[in-house]
Amino acid sequence: MSEGQKFQLGTIGALSLSVVSSVSIVICNKALISTLGFTFATTLTSWHLLVTFCSLHVALWMKMFEHKPFDPRAVMGFGILNGISIGLLNLSLGFNSVGFYQMTKLAIIPCTVLLETLFFRKKFSRKIQFSLTILLLGVGIATVTDLQLNMLGSVLSLLAVITTCVAQIMTNTIQKKFKVSSTQLLYQSCPYQAITLFVTGPFLDGLLTNQNVFAFKYTSQVVFFIVLSCLISVSVNFSTFLVIGKTSPVTYQVLGHLKTCLVLAFGYVLLKDPFNWRNILGIMVAVIGMVVYSYFCSVETQQKASETSTQLPQMKESEKDPLIAVENGSGVLSDGGGGVQKTAAPVWNSNKEY
């Protein structure tokens, strides 16, 4: 199996793991929050991260991955920013209508595209932009119902969008810059995310629910669903970093909207949630957008791979042909006195990657 095939197989596995684990945790948390009345979402997320860190620490002890320390300031900043973005998203939901919160989540994709275009000079083709527009339109039809605006909620939503976009872009760039795996990055950043949410979680949850998380009555059923949610979260957190590292922040957001459509469908089938023609139409349009996006991404990836494969033989041929070598910046050097001639290496040789 070639390296390209292994990468594609790994990407498909990461996407599948992300979808299955995310849909599972949404259904579990919905039972925990809606049925059992445990509404402390931010505190629950801090517990998720603590369990994830402990699980990764055990995996490290079992030598399932290698610990690779890198810039501690980058890790700390990234971890705290991730924690802040989660808290702001929860506040956005608390101070806005559900419809406006869904609009906030939809805004993450265009904001990510804008930031990557401005600061990373990344280019998104017209076809990709068109497919993303179809996707966002479909998810908007399926999920956005009312749009009640207020100043505080709008400011919180704006901050939530910006911090989420920056955190997800950093997830991708840090893995590439420091050459660390998703597991290594998650292991080192998890404590900072967990501490940020563990400290602020009870306060935020109290502000949103007017209840005290420590005064809640923890029945055996509540404890069971909390433990189950924490165990599933290990897979959710791991697959999130894995998907963003292997693909891009935009692809991860597209995947997130696929999860939204699946949650709507599962909610109707399993939990008998209300479903209408708008949900059905929106999901169909969103699925079309996802299929078109996946197709165009696949085509562009194949084009880039073919361009790279055609350039490599030309580079190897230039090493063999002295005339081509001279044209590429190499020449004949004299040692100055002995009459012995040496051929200089091509200019691009030192930067070539294998």
Buried (B, 14 or more C-beta within 10 A) or exposed (E): EEEEEEEBEEBEEBBEBBBBBBBBBBBBBBBBBEEBEBBBBBBBBBBBBBBBBBBBBEBBEEEEBEEBEBEEEBBBBBBBBBBBBBBBBBBBBBBBBEBBBBBBBBBBBBBBBEBBEEEEEBEBEEBBEBBBBBBBBBBBBBBBEEEEEEEEBBBBBBBBBBBBBBBBBBBBBBBEEBEBBBBBBBBBBBBBBBBBBBEBBBEBBBEBBEBEBEEBEEEEEBEEBBEBBBBBBBBBBBBBBBBBBBBBBBBBBBBBBBBBBBBBBBBBEEEEBEBEEEBBEBBBBBBBBBEBBBEBBEEBEEEEEEEEEEEEEEBEEBBEEEEBBBEBEBEEEEEEEEEEEEEEEBEEBEEEEE
